[in-house]
Amino acid sequence: MFYDSSKFKVLEAGVQLSWMQQQLNTQNIANIETAGYKSKTLSFDSVLSSVQNNSDSPKINRINASIKTSDAASKQPDGNNVDLEAESLSLYKAYSQYSMLLGKISGEFSKYSYVLNCNM
């Protein structure tokens, strides 16, 4: 079934990670006026931590990501290092990825719906 497939698990993880990225970007943008605030980024330490290549569709156990505080030089005299332009661009990119992944998942469900409706 599609829910148990590696394809679905990867798409699901992609949706979750792009949602997390959007949340981090909006948090960073919201704190652009906060003195001493350091921007946060989503880091993939080991994107696919365990993949078994026993078949054509690999088994994905988990996808690891962590939130890291940036140590980049401060953009403002108050020690805040949020770059509004970079955050806005990253937010748009994450939103685009999120929308594309949801569209892909929706397309997969449409295929199953079509097959189920043709057999009835």
HELIX and SHEET records of a PDB file:
HELIX    1   1 PHE A    2  ASP A    4  5                                   3    
HELIX    2   2 SER A    6  ALA A   30  1                                  25    
HELIX    3   3 LEU A   84  CYS A  118  1                                  35    
SHEET    1   A 2 LYS A  40  SER A  43  0                                        
SHEET    2   A 2 SER A  66  THR A  69 -1                                        
SHEET    1   B 2 VAL A  51  GLN A  52  0                                        
SHEET    2   B 2 LYS A  59  ILE A  60 -1                                        
END                                                                             
